[in-house]
């Protein structure tokens, strides 16, 4: 199993300023043969995000939470080796998942912001 990346350019950045942005989709797939011809078999849709969002720690936290949910659903299908390969591919594109201390700090920050609304 591997991650198939799909991208499309956007005219406007969603997060921050800028003219263009790239929208990414991470799709879990595996190689298969149909009628003797190689093809990709779609396993699951993992996550989608904009490049401008990855620059924000809160958005990275959100992305990794969504990825963890999706991988938990696929627990019976994934071997530990597949899970590590998938995580390594995601880290290259998104960045490392936040540590427990970073998550706690981001959660406190989110509570402060939501408490002031």
Phi and psi restraints in degrees (range 20) as a CNS / XPLOR table:
assign (resid 1 and name C) (resid 2 and name N)
       (resid 2 and name CA) (resid 2 and name C) 1.0 -154.8 20.0 2
assign (resid 2 and name N) (resid 2 and name CA)
       (resid 2 and name C) (resid 3 and name N) 1.0 170.6 20.0 2
assign (resid 2 and name C) (resid 3 and name N)
       (resid 3 and name CA) (resid 3 and name C) 1.0 -99.1 20.0 2
assign (resid 3 and name N) (resid 3 and name CA)
       (resid 3 and name C) (resid 4 and name N) 1.0 128.2 20.0 2
assign (resid 3 and name C) (resid 4 and name N)
       (resid 4 and name CA) (resid 4 and name C) 1.0 -99.9 20.0 2
assign (resid 4 and name N) (resid 4 and name CA)
       (resid 4 and name C) (resid 5 and name N) 1.0 121.5 20.0 2
assign (resid 4 and name C) (resid 5 and name N)
       (resid 5 and name CA) (resid 5 and name C) 1.0 -94.4 20.0 2
assign (resid 5 and name N) (resid 5 and name CA)
       (resid 5 and name C) (resid 6 and name N) 1.0 133.3 20.0 2
assign (resid 5 and name C) (resid 6 and name N)
       (resid 6 and name CA) (resid 6 and name C) 1.0 -119.7 20.0 2
assign (resid 6 and name N) (resid 6 and name CA)
       (resid 6 and name C) (resid 7 and name N) 1.0 140.1 20.0 2
assign (resid 6 and name C) (resid 7 and name N)
       (resid 7 and name CA) (resid 7 and name C) 1.0 -135.5 20.0 2
assign (resid 7 and name N) (resid 7 and name CA)
       (resid 7 and name C) (resid 8 and name N) 1.0 154.7 20.0 2
assign (resid 7 and name C) (resid 8 and name N)
       (resid 8 and name CA) (resid 8 and name C) 1.0 -148.3 20.0 2
assign (resid 8 and name N) (resid 8 and name CA)
       (resid 8 and name C) (resid 9 and name N) 1.0 144.4 20.0 2
assign (resid 8 and name C) (resid 9 and name N)
       (resid 9 and name CA) (resid 9 and name C) 1.0 -82.8 20.0 2
assign (resid 9 and name N) (resid 9 and name CA)
       (resid 9 and name C) (resid 10 and name N) 1.0 144.5 20.0 2
assign (resid 9 and name C) (resid 10 and name N)
       (resid 10 and name CA) (resid 10 and name C) 1.0 -115.4 20.0 2
assign (resid 10 and name N) (resid 10 and name CA)
       (resid 10 and name C) (resid 11 and name N) 1.0 150.0 20.0 2
assign (resid 10 and name C) (resid 11 and name N)
       (resid 11 and name CA) (resid 11 and name C) 1.0 -75.8 20.0 2
assign (resid 11 and name N) (resid 11 and name CA)
       (resid 11 and name C) (resid 12 and name N) 1.0 -27.6 20.0 2
assign (resid 11 and name C) (resid 12 and name N)
       (resid 12 and name CA) (resid 12 and name C) 1.0 -131.9 20.0 2
assign (resid 12 and name N) (resid 12 and name CA)
       (resid 12 and name C) (resid 13 and name N) 1.0 142.3 20.0 2
assign (resid 12 and name C) (resid 13 and name N)
       (resid 13 and name CA) (resid 13 and name C) 1.0 -74.9 20.0 2
assign (resid 13 and name N) (resid 13 and name CA)
       (resid 13 and name C) (resid 14 and name N) 1.0 137.5 20.0 2
assign (resid 13 and name C) (resid 14 and name N)
       (resid 14 and name CA) (resid 14 and name C) 1.0 -80.1 20.0 2
assign (resid 14 and name N) (resid 14 and name CA)
       (resid 14 and name C) (resid 15 and name N) 1.0 -41.5 20.0 2
assign (resid 14 and name C) (resid 15 and name N)
       (resid 15 and name CA) (resid 15 and name C) 1.0 -111.7 20.0 2
assign (resid 15 and name N) (resid 15 and name CA)
       (resid 15 and name C) (resid 16 and name N) 1.0 125.4 20.0 2
assign (resid 15 and name C) (resid 16 and name N)
       (resid 16 and name CA) (resid 16 and name C) 1.0 81.6 20.0 2
assign (resid 16 and name N) (resid 16 and name CA)
       (resid 16 and name C) (resid 17 and name N) 1.0 -171.5 20.0 2
assign (resid 16 and name C) (resid 17 and name N)
       (resid 17 and name CA) (resid 17 and name C) 1.0 -99.2 20.0 2
assign (resid 17 and name N) (resid 17 and name CA)
       (resid 17 and name C) (resid 18 and name N) 1.0 154.5 20.0 2
assign (resid 17 and name C) (resid 18 and name N)
       (resid 18 and name CA) (resid 18 and name C) 1.0 147.6 20.0 2
assign (resid 18 and name N) (resid 18 and name CA)
       (resid 18 and name C) (resid 19 and name N) 1.0 159.8 20.0 2
assign (resid 18 and name C) (resid 19 and name N)
       (resid 19 and name CA) (resid 19 and name C) 1.0 -84.8 20.0 2
assign (resid 19 and name N) (resid 19 and name CA)
       (resid 19 and name C) (resid 20 and name N) 1.0 -46.2 20.0 2
assign (resid 19 and name C) (resid 20 and name N)
       (resid 20 and name CA) (resid 20 and name C) 1.0 -120.3 20.0 2
assign (resid 20 and name N) (resid 20 and name CA)
       (resid 20 and name C) (resid 21 and name N) 1.0 160.0 20.0 2
assign (resid 20 and name C) (resid 21 and name N)
       (resid 21 and name CA) (resid 21 and name C) 1.0 -148.2 20.0 2
assign (resid 21 and name N) (resid 21 and name CA)
       (resid 21 and name C) (resid 22 and name N) 1.0 162.5 20.0 2
assign (resid 21 and name C) (resid 22 and name N)
       (resid 22 and name CA) (resid 22 and name C) 1.0 -121.3 20.0 2
assign (resid 22 and name N) (resid 22 and name CA)
       (resid 22 and name C) (resid 23 and name N) 1.0 130.3 20.0 2
assign (resid 22 and name C) (resid 23 and name N)
       (resid 23 and name CA) (resid 23 and name C) 1.0 -98.2 20.0 2
assign (resid 23 and name N) (resid 23 and name CA)
       (resid 23 and name C) (resid 24 and name N) 1.0 127.1 20.0 2
assign (resid 23 and name C) (resid 24 and name N)
       (resid 24 and name CA) (resid 24 and name C) 1.0 -113.5 20.0 2
assign (resid 24 and name N) (resid 24 and name CA)
       (resid 24 and name C) (resid 25 and name N) 1.0 145.1 20.0 2
assign (resid 24 and name C) (resid 25 and name N)
       (resid 25 and name CA) (resid 25 and name C) 1.0 -126.6 20.0 2
assign (resid 25 and name N) (resid 25 and name CA)
       (resid 25 and name C) (resid 26 and name N) 1.0 133.0 20.0 2
assign (resid 25 and name C) (resid 26 and name N)
       (resid 26 and name CA) (resid 26 and name C) 1.0 -107.2 20.0 2
assign (resid 26 and name N) (resid 26 and name CA)
       (resid 26 and name C) (resid 27 and name N) 1.0 118.9 20.0 2
assign (resid 26 and name C) (resid 27 and name N)
       (resid 27 and name CA) (resid 27 and name C) 1.0 -120.2 20.0 2
assign (resid 27 and name N) (resid 27 and name CA)
       (resid 27 and name C) (resid 28 and name N) 1.0 127.2 20.0 2
assign (resid 27 and name C) (resid 28 and name N)
       (resid 28 and name CA) (resid 28 and name C) 1.0 -81.7 20.0 2
assign (resid 28 and name N) (resid 28 and name CA)
       (resid 28 and name C) (resid 29 and name N) 1.0 125.6 20.0 2
assign (resid 28 and name C) (resid 29 and name N)
       (resid 29 and name CA) (resid 29 and name C) 1.0 -139.3 20.0 2
assign (resid 29 and name N) (resid 29 and name CA)
       (resid 29 and name C) (resid 30 and name N) 1.0 167.3 20.0 2
assign (resid 29 and name C) (resid 30 and name N)
       (resid 30 and name CA) (resid 30 and name C) 1.0 -140.6 20.0 2
assign (resid 30 and name N) (resid 30 and name CA)
       (resid 30 and name C) (resid 31 and name N) 1.0 155.0 20.0 2
assign (resid 30 and name C) (resid 31 and name N)
       (resid 31 and name CA) (resid 31 and name C) 1.0 -78.9 20.0 2
assign (resid 31 and name N) (resid 31 and name CA)
       (resid 31 and name C) (resid 32 and name N) 1.0 140.1 20.0 2
assign (resid 31 and name C) (resid 32 and name N)
       (resid 32 and name CA) (resid 32 and name C) 1.0 -147.2 20.0 2
assign (resid 32 and name N) (resid 32 and name CA)
       (resid 32 and name C) (resid 33 and name N) 1.0 165.1 20.0 2
assign (resid 32 and name C) (resid 33 and name N)
       (resid 33 and name CA) (resid 33 and name C) 1.0 -119.5 20.0 2
assign (resid 33 and name N) (resid 33 and name CA)
       (resid 33 and name C) (resid 34 and name N) 1.0 129.4 20.0 2
assign (resid 33 and name C) (resid 34 and name N)
       (resid 34 and name CA) (resid 34 and name C) 1.0 -121.3 20.0 2
assign (resid 34 and name N) (resid 34 and name CA)
       (resid 34 and name C) (resid 35 and name N) 1.0 120.4 20.0 2
assign (resid 34 and name C) (resid 35 and name N)
       (resid 35 and name CA) (resid 35 and name C) 1.0 54.8 20.0 2
assign (resid 35 and name N) (resid 35 and name CA)
       (resid 35 and name C) (resid 36 and name N) 1.0 36.8 20.0 2
assign (resid 35 and name C) (resid 36 and name N)
       (resid 36 and name CA) (resid 36 and name C) 1.0 79.7 20.0 2
assign (resid 36 and name N) (resid 36 and name CA)
       (resid 36 and name C) (resid 37 and name N) 1.0 1.3 20.0 2
assign (resid 36 and name C) (resid 37 and name N)
       (resid 37 and name CA) (resid 37 and name C) 1.0 -108.7 20.0 2
assign (resid 37 and name N) (resid 37 and name CA)
       (resid 37 and name C) (resid 38 and name N) 1.0 138.7 20.0 2
assign (resid 37 and name C) (resid 38 and name N)
       (resid 38 and name CA) (resid 38 and name C) 1.0 -70.9 20.0 2
assign (resid 38 and name N) (resid 38 and name CA)
       (resid 38 and name C) (resid 39 and name N) 1.0 140.6 20.0 2
assign (resid 38 and name C) (resid 39 and name N)
       (resid 39 and name CA) (resid 39 and name C) 1.0 -149.9 20.0 2
assign (resid 39 and name N) (resid 39 and name CA)
       (resid 39 and name C) (resid 40 and name N) 1.0 169.5 20.0 2
assign (resid 39 and name C) (resid 40 and name N)
       (resid 40 and name CA) (resid 40 and name C) 1.0 -104.9 20.0 2
assign (resid 40 and name N) (resid 40 and name CA)
       (resid 40 and name C) (resid 41 and name N) 1.0 132.4 20.0 2
assign (resid 40 and name C) (resid 41 and name N)
       (resid 41 and name CA) (resid 41 and name C) 1.0 -103.1 20.0 2
assign (resid 41 and name N) (resid 41 and name CA)
       (resid 41 and name C) (resid 42 and name N) 1.0 122.5 20.0 2
assign (resid 41 and name C) (resid 42 and name N)
       (resid 42 and name CA) (resid 42 and name C) 1.0 -71.3 20.0 2
assign (resid 42 and name N) (resid 42 and name CA)
       (resid 42 and name C) (resid 43 and name N) 1.0 126.3 20.0 2
assign (resid 42 and name C) (resid 43 and name N)
       (resid 43 and name CA) (resid 43 and name C) 1.0 -101.6 20.0 2
assign (resid 43 and name N) (resid 43 and name CA)
       (resid 43 and name C) (resid 44 and name N) 1.0 -53.4 20.0 2
assign (resid 43 and name C) (resid 44 and name N)
       (resid 44 and name CA) (resid 44 and name C) 1.0 -161.6 20.0 2
assign (resid 44 and name N) (resid 44 and name CA)
       (resid 44 and name C) (resid 45 and name N) 1.0 154.5 20.0 2
assign (resid 44 and name C) (resid 45 and name N)
       (resid 45 and name CA) (resid 45 and name C) 1.0 -92.8 20.0 2
assign (resid 45 and name N) (resid 45 and name CA)
       (resid 45 and name C) (resid 46 and name N) 1.0 121.7 20.0 2
assign (resid 45 and name C) (resid 46 and name N)
       (resid 46 and name CA) (resid 46 and name C) 1.0 -90.6 20.0 2
assign (resid 46 and name N) (resid 46 and name CA)
       (resid 46 and name C) (resid 47 and name N) 1.0 -57.0 20.0 2
assign (resid 46 and name C) (resid 47 and name N)
       (resid 47 and name CA) (resid 47 and name C) 1.0 -163.6 20.0 2
assign (resid 47 and name N) (resid 47 and name CA)
       (resid 47 and name C) (resid 48 and name N) 1.0 157.8 20.0 2
assign (resid 47 and name C) (resid 48 and name N)
       (resid 48 and name CA) (resid 48 and name C) 1.0 -134.5 20.0 2
assign (resid 48 and name N) (resid 48 and name CA)
       (resid 48 and name C) (resid 49 and name N) 1.0 148.3 20.0 2
assign (resid 48 and name C) (resid 49 and name N)
       (resid 49 and name CA) (resid 49 and name C) 1.0 -163.7 20.0 2
assign (resid 49 and name N) (resid 49 and name CA)
       (resid 49 and name C) (resid 50 and name N) 1.0 163.8 20.0 2
assign (resid 49 and name C) (resid 50 and name N)
       (resid 50 and name CA) (resid 50 and name C) 1.0 -101.2 20.0 2
assign (resid 50 and name N) (resid 50 and name CA)
       (resid 50 and name C) (resid 51 and name N) 1.0 147.3 20.0 2
assign (resid 50 and name C) (resid 51 and name N)
       (resid 51 and name CA) (resid 51 and name C) 1.0 -58.3 20.0 2
assign (resid 51 and name N) (resid 51 and name CA)
       (resid 51 and name C) (resid 52 and name N) 1.0 -36.6 20.0 2
assign (resid 51 and name C) (resid 52 and name N)
       (resid 52 and name CA) (resid 52 and name C) 1.0 -66.2 20.0 2
assign (resid 52 and name N) (resid 52 and name CA)
       (resid 52 and name C) (resid 53 and name N) 1.0 -25.4 20.0 2
assign (resid 52 and name C) (resid 53 and name N)
       (resid 53 and name CA) (resid 53 and name C) 1.0 -72.9 20.0 2
assign (resid 53 and name N) (resid 53 and name CA)
       (resid 53 and name C) (resid 54 and name N) 1.0 -31.2 20.0 2
assign (resid 53 and name C) (resid 54 and name N)
       (resid 54 and name CA) (resid 54 and name C) 1.0 -65.0 20.0 2
assign (resid 54 and name N) (resid 54 and name CA)
       (resid 54 and name C) (resid 55 and name N) 1.0 -22.0 20.0 2
assign (resid 54 and name C) (resid 55 and name N)
       (resid 55 and name CA) (resid 55 and name C) 1.0 -73.1 20.0 2
assign (resid 55 and name N) (resid 55 and name CA)
       (resid 55 and name C) (resid 56 and name N) 1.0 -14.3 20.0 2
assign (resid 55 and name C) (resid 56 and name N)
       (resid 56 and name CA) (resid 56 and name C) 1.0 -101.6 20.0 2
assign (resid 56 and name N) (resid 56 and name CA)
       (resid 56 and name C) (resid 57 and name N) 1.0 124.1 20.0 2
assign (resid 56 and name C) (resid 57 and name N)
       (resid 57 and name CA) (resid 57 and name C) 1.0 -57.4 20.0 2
assign (resid 57 and name N) (resid 57 and name CA)
       (resid 57 and name C) (resid 58 and name N) 1.0 -37.7 20.0 2
assign (resid 57 and name C) (resid 58 and name N)
       (resid 58 and name CA) (resid 58 and name C) 1.0 -62.7 20.0 2
assign (resid 58 and name N) (resid 58 and name CA)
       (resid 58 and name C) (resid 59 and name N) 1.0 -39.4 20.0 2
assign (resid 58 and name C) (resid 59 and name N)
       (resid 59 and name CA) (resid 59 and name C) 1.0 -70.5 20.0 2
assign (resid 59 and name N) (resid 59 and name CA)
       (resid 59 and name C) (resid 60 and name N) 1.0 -36.2 20.0 2
assign (resid 59 and name C) (resid 60 and name N)
       (resid 60 and name CA) (resid 60 and name C) 1.0 -62.3 20.0 2
assign (resid 60 and name N) (resid 60 and name CA)
       (resid 60 and name C) (resid 61 and name N) 1.0 -43.3 20.0 2
assign (resid 60 and name C) (resid 61 and name N)
       (resid 61 and name CA) (resid 61 and name C) 1.0 -58.6 20.0 2
assign (resid 61 and name N) (resid 61 and name CA)
       (resid 61 and name C) (resid 62 and name N) 1.0 -46.8 20.0 2
assign (resid 61 and name C) (resid 62 and name N)
       (resid 62 and name CA) (resid 62 and name C) 1.0 -59.8 20.0 2
assign (resid 62 and name N) (resid 62 and name CA)
       (resid 62 and name C) (resid 63 and name N) 1.0 -44.3 20.0 2
assign (resid 62 and name C) (resid 63 and name N)
       (resid 63 and name CA) (resid 63 and name C) 1.0 -61.5 20.0 2
assign (resid 63 and name N) (resid 63 and name CA)
       (resid 63 and name C) (resid 64 and name N) 1.0 -45.0 20.0 2
assign (resid 63 and name C) (resid 64 and name N)
       (resid 64 and name CA) (resid 64 and name C) 1.0 -68.3 20.0 2
assign (resid 64 and name N) (resid 64 and name CA)
       (resid 64 and name C) (resid 65 and name N) 1.0 -30.7 20.0 2
assign (resid 64 and name C) (resid 65 and name N)
       (resid 65 and name CA) (resid 65 and name C) 1.0 -66.2 20.0 2
assign (resid 65 and name N) (resid 65 and name CA)
       (resid 65 and name C) (resid 66 and name N) 1.0 -43.4 20.0 2
assign (resid 65 and name C) (resid 66 and name N)
       (resid 66 and name CA) (resid 66 and name C) 1.0 -63.8 20.0 2
assign (resid 66 and name N) (resid 66 and name CA)
       (resid 66 and name C) (resid 67 and name N) 1.0 -41.2 20.0 2
assign (resid 66 and name C) (resid 67 and name N)
       (resid 67 and name CA) (resid 67 and name C) 1.0 -63.2 20.0 2
assign (resid 67 and name N) (resid 67 and name CA)
       (resid 67 and name C) (resid 68 and name N) 1.0 -43.2 20.0 2
assign (resid 67 and name C) (resid 68 and name N)
       (resid 68 and name CA) (resid 68 and name C) 1.0 -61.0 20.0 2
assign (resid 68 and name N) (resid 68 and name CA)
       (resid 68 and name C) (resid 69 and name N) 1.0 -40.1 20.0 2
assign (resid 68 and name C) (resid 69 and name N)
       (resid 69 and name CA) (resid 69 and name C) 1.0 -62.3 20.0 2
assign (resid 69 and name N) (resid 69 and name CA)
       (resid 69 and name C) (resid 70 and name N) 1.0 -46.1 20.0 2
assign (resid 69 and name C) (resid 70 and name N)
       (resid 70 and name CA) (resid 70 and name C) 1.0 -64.7 20.0 2
assign (resid 70 and name N) (resid 70 and name CA)
       (resid 70 and name C) (resid 71 and name N) 1.0 -43.3 20.0 2
assign (resid 70 and name C) (resid 71 and name N)
       (resid 71 and name CA) (resid 71 and name C) 1.0 -67.0 20.0 2
assign (resid 71 and name N) (resid 71 and name CA)
       (resid 71 and name C) (resid 72 and name N) 1.0 -32.6 20.0 2
assign (resid 71 and name C) (resid 72 and name N)
       (resid 72 and name CA) (resid 72 and name C) 1.0 -64.7 20.0 2
assign (resid 72 and name N) (resid 72 and name CA)
       (resid 72 and name C) (resid 73 and name N) 1.0 -37.2 20.0 2
assign (resid 72 and name C) (resid 73 and name N)
       (resid 73 and name CA) (resid 73 and name C) 1.0 -66.2 20.0 2
assign (resid 73 and name N) (resid 73 and name CA)
       (resid 73 and name C) (resid 74 and name N) 1.0 -28.6 20.0 2
assign (resid 73 and name C) (resid 74 and name N)
       (resid 74 and name CA) (resid 74 and name C) 1.0 -97.8 20.0 2
assign (resid 74 and name N) (resid 74 and name CA)
       (resid 74 and name C) (resid 75 and name N) 1.0 15.1 20.0 2
assign (resid 74 and name C) (resid 75 and name N)
       (resid 75 and name CA) (resid 75 and name C) 1.0 -54.4 20.0 2
assign (resid 75 and name N) (resid 75 and name CA)
       (resid 75 and name C) (resid 76 and name N) 1.0 -39.9 20.0 2
assign (resid 75 and name C) (resid 76 and name N)
       (resid 76 and name CA) (resid 76 and name C) 1.0 -73.7 20.0 2
assign (resid 76 and name N) (resid 76 and name CA)
       (resid 76 and name C) (resid 77 and name N) 1.0 -22.8 20.0 2
assign (resid 76 and name C) (resid 77 and name N)
       (resid 77 and name CA) (resid 77 and name C) 1.0 -87.0 20.0 2
assign (resid 77 and name N) (resid 77 and name CA)
       (resid 77 and name C) (resid 78 and name N) 1.0 -25.3 20.0 2
assign (resid 77 and name C) (resid 78 and name N)
       (resid 78 and name CA) (resid 78 and name C) 1.0 -98.9 20.0 2
assign (resid 78 and name N) (resid 78 and name CA)
       (resid 78 and name C) (resid 79 and name N) 1.0 132.6 20.0 2
assign (resid 78 and name C) (resid 79 and name N)
       (resid 79 and name CA) (resid 79 and name C) 1.0 -82.5 20.0 2
assign (resid 79 and name N) (resid 79 and name CA)
       (resid 79 and name C) (resid 80 and name N) 1.0 161.9 20.0 2
assign (resid 79 and name C) (resid 80 and name N)
       (resid 80 and name CA) (resid 80 and name C) 1.0 -58.0 20.0 2
assign (resid 80 and name N) (resid 80 and name CA)
       (resid 80 and name C) (resid 81 and name N) 1.0 -34.4 20.0 2
assign (resid 80 and name C) (resid 81 and name N)
       (resid 81 and name CA) (resid 81 and name C) 1.0 -66.9 20.0 2
assign (resid 81 and name N) (resid 81 and name CA)
       (resid 81 and name C) (resid 82 and name N) 1.0 -43.9 20.0 2
assign (resid 81 and name C) (resid 82 and name N)
       (resid 82 and name CA) (resid 82 and name C) 1.0 -61.7 20.0 2
assign (resid 82 and name N) (resid 82 and name CA)
       (resid 82 and name C) (resid 83 and name N) 1.0 -42.8 20.0 2
assign (resid 82 and name C) (resid 83 and name N)
       (resid 83 and name CA) (resid 83 and name C) 1.0 -60.3 20.0 2
assign (resid 83 and name N) (resid 83 and name CA)
       (resid 83 and name C) (resid 84 and name N) 1.0 -41.9 20.0 2
assign (resid 83 and name C) (resid 84 and name N)
       (resid 84 and name CA) (resid 84 and name C) 1.0 -67.4 20.0 2
assign (resid 84 and name N) (resid 84 and name CA)
       (resid 84 and name C) (resid 85 and name N) 1.0 -40.4 20.0 2
assign (resid 84 and name C) (resid 85 and name N)
       (resid 85 and name CA) (resid 85 and name C) 1.0 -64.2 20.0 2
assign (resid 85 and name N) (resid 85 and name CA)
       (resid 85 and name C) (resid 86 and name N) 1.0 -41.0 20.0 2
assign (resid 85 and name C) (resid 86 and name N)
       (resid 86 and name CA) (resid 86 and name C) 1.0 -64.4 20.0 2
assign (resid 86 and name N) (resid 86 and name CA)
       (resid 86 and name C) (resid 87 and name N) 1.0 -45.8 20.0 2
assign (resid 86 and name C) (resid 87 and name N)
       (resid 87 and name CA) (resid 87 and name C) 1.0 -62.1 20.0 2
assign (resid 87 and name N) (resid 87 and name CA)
       (resid 87 and name C) (resid 88 and name N) 1.0 -41.2 20.0 2
assign (resid 87 and name C) (resid 88 and name N)
       (resid 88 and name CA) (resid 88 and name C) 1.0 -63.1 20.0 2
assign (resid 88 and name N) (resid 88 and name CA)
       (resid 88 and name C) (resid 89 and name N) 1.0 -40.2 20.0 2
assign (resid 88 and name C) (resid 89 and name N)
       (resid 89 and name CA) (resid 89 and name C) 1.0 -66.5 20.0 2
assign (resid 89 and name N) (resid 89 and name CA)
       (resid 89 and name C) (resid 90 and name N) 1.0 -38.8 20.0 2
assign (resid 89 and name C) (resid 90 and name N)
       (resid 90 and name CA) (resid 90 and name C) 1.0 -68.2 20.0 2
assign (resid 90 and name N) (resid 90 and name CA)
       (resid 90 and name C) (resid 91 and name N) 1.0 -38.3 20.0 2
assign (resid 90 and name C) (resid 91 and name N)
       (resid 91 and name CA) (resid 91 and name C) 1.0 -62.6 20.0 2
assign (resid 91 and name N) (resid 91 and name CA)
       (resid 91 and name C) (resid 92 and name N) 1.0 -38.2 20.0 2
assign (resid 91 and name C) (resid 92 and name N)
       (resid 92 and name CA) (resid 92 and name C) 1.0 -60.0 20.0 2
assign (resid 92 and name N) (resid 92 and name CA)
       (resid 92 and name C) (resid 93 and name N) 1.0 -37.8 20.0 2
assign (resid 92 and name C) (resid 93 and name N)
       (resid 93 and name CA) (resid 93 and name C) 1.0 -90.5 20.0 2
assign (resid 93 and name N) (resid 93 and name CA)
       (resid 93 and name C) (resid 94 and name N) 1.0 -38.7 20.0 2
assign (resid 93 and name C) (resid 94 and name N)
       (resid 94 and name CA) (resid 94 and name C) 1.0 -100.4 20.0 2
assign (resid 94 and name N) (resid 94 and name CA)
       (resid 94 and name C) (resid 95 and name N) 1.0 -34.5 20.0 2
assign (resid 94 and name C) (resid 95 and name N)
       (resid 95 and name CA) (resid 95 and name C) 1.0 110.8 20.0 2
assign (resid 95 and name N) (resid 95 and name CA)
       (resid 95 and name C) (resid 96 and name N) 1.0 168.1 20.0 2
assign (resid 95 and name C) (resid 96 and name N)
       (resid 96 and name CA) (resid 96 and name C) 1.0 -66.3 20.0 2
assign (resid 96 and name N) (resid 96 and name CA)
       (resid 96 and name C) (resid 97 and name N) 1.0 147.7 20.0 2
assign (resid 96 and name C) (resid 97 and name N)
       (resid 97 and name CA) (resid 97 and name C) 1.0 -66.1 20.0 2
assign (resid 97 and name N) (resid 97 and name CA)
       (resid 97 and name C) (resid 98 and name N) 1.0 149.7 20.0 2
assign (resid 97 and name C) (resid 98 and name N)
       (resid 98 and name CA) (resid 98 and name C) 1.0 -66.0 20.0 2
assign (resid 98 and name N) (resid 98 and name CA)
       (resid 98 and name C) (resid 99 and name N) 1.0 146.7 20.0 2
assign (resid 98 and name C) (resid 99 and name N)
       (resid 99 and name CA) (resid 99 and name C) 1.0 -73.4 20.0 2
assign (resid 99 and name N) (resid 99 and name CA)
       (resid 99 and name C) (resid 100 and name N) 1.0 172.0 20.0 2
assign (resid 99 and name C) (resid 100 and name N)
       (resid 100 and name CA) (resid 100 and name C) 1.0 -60.5 20.0 2
assign (resid 100 and name N) (resid 100 and name CA)
       (resid 100 and name C) (resid 101 and name N) 1.0 -40.2 20.0 2
assign (resid 100 and name C) (resid 101 and name N)
       (resid 101 and name CA) (resid 101 and name C) 1.0 -66.2 20.0 2
assign (resid 101 and name N) (resid 101 and name CA)
       (resid 101 and name C) (resid 102 and name N) 1.0 -42.0 20.0 2
assign (resid 101 and name C) (resid 102 and name N)
       (resid 102 and name CA) (resid 102 and name C) 1.0 -65.5 20.0 2
assign (resid 102 and name N) (resid 102 and name CA)
       (resid 102 and name C) (resid 103 and name N) 1.0 -39.6 20.0 2
assign (resid 102 and name C) (resid 103 and name N)
       (resid 103 and name CA) (resid 103 and name C) 1.0 -62.6 20.0 2
assign (resid 103 and name N) (resid 103 and name CA)
       (resid 103 and name C) (resid 104 and name N) 1.0 -43.3 20.0 2
assign (resid 103 and name C) (resid 104 and name N)
       (resid 104 and name CA) (resid 104 and name C) 1.0 -62.7 20.0 2
assign (resid 104 and name N) (resid 104 and name CA)
       (resid 104 and name C) (resid 105 and name N) 1.0 -43.2 20.0 2
assign (resid 104 and name C) (resid 105 and name N)
       (resid 105 and name CA) (resid 105 and name C) 1.0 -63.9 20.0 2
assign (resid 105 and name N) (resid 105 and name CA)
       (resid 105 and name C) (resid 106 and name N) 1.0 -41.6 20.0 2
assign (resid 105 and name C) (resid 106 and name N)
       (resid 106 and name CA) (resid 106 and name C) 1.0 -67.0 20.0 2
assign (resid 106 and name N) (resid 106 and name CA)
       (resid 106 and name C) (resid 107 and name N) 1.0 -37.0 20.0 2
assign (resid 106 and name C) (resid 107 and name N)
       (resid 107 and name CA) (resid 107 and name C) 1.0 -65.5 20.0 2
assign (resid 107 and name N) (resid 107 and name CA)
       (resid 107 and name C) (resid 108 and name N) 1.0 -41.3 20.0 2
assign (resid 107 and name C) (resid 108 and name N)
       (resid 108 and name CA) (resid 108 and name C) 1.0 -63.8 20.0 2
assign (resid 108 and name N) (resid 108 and name CA)
       (resid 108 and name C) (resid 109 and name N) 1.0 -42.0 20.0 2
assign (resid 108 and name C) (resid 109 and name N)
       (resid 109 and name CA) (resid 109 and name C) 1.0 -62.5 20.0 2
assign (resid 109 and name N) (resid 109 and name CA)
       (resid 109 and name C) (resid 110 and name N) 1.0 -42.7 20.0 2
assign (resid 109 and name C) (resid 110 and name N)
       (resid 110 and name CA) (resid 110 and name C) 1.0 -63.6 20.0 2
assign (resid 110 and name N) (resid 110 and name CA)
       (resid 110 and name C) (resid 111 and name N) 1.0 -41.2 20.0 2
assign (resid 110 and name C) (resid 111 and name N)
       (resid 111 and name CA) (resid 111 and name C) 1.0 -64.2 20.0 2
assign (resid 111 and name N) (resid 111 and name CA)
       (resid 111 and name C) (resid 112 and name N) 1.0 -39.4 20.0 2
assign (resid 111 and name C) (resid 112 and name N)
       (resid 112 and name CA) (resid 112 and name C) 1.0 -64.2 20.0 2
assign (resid 112 and name N) (resid 112 and name CA)
       (resid 112 and name C) (resid 113 and name N) 1.0 -43.2 20.0 2
assign (resid 112 and name C) (resid 113 and name N)
       (resid 113 and name CA) (resid 113 and name C) 1.0 -66.6 20.0 2
assign (resid 113 and name N) (resid 113 and name CA)
       (resid 113 and name C) (resid 114 and name N) 1.0 -45.4 20.0 2
assign (resid 113 and name C) (resid 114 and name N)
       (resid 114 and name CA) (resid 114 and name C) 1.0 -70.4 20.0 2
assign (resid 114 and name N) (resid 114 and name CA)
       (resid 114 and name C) (resid 115 and name N) 1.0 -28.3 20.0 2
assign (resid 114 and name C) (resid 115 and name N)
       (resid 115 and name CA) (resid 115 and name C) 1.0 -71.0 20.0 2
assign (resid 115 and name N) (resid 115 and name CA)
       (resid 115 and name C) (resid 116 and name N) 1.0 -24.3 20.0 2
assign (resid 115 and name C) (resid 116 and name N)
       (resid 116 and name CA) (resid 116 and name C) 1.0 -86.8 20.0 2
assign (resid 116 and name N) (resid 116 and name CA)
       (resid 116 and name C) (resid 117 and name N) 1.0 -8.9 20.0 2
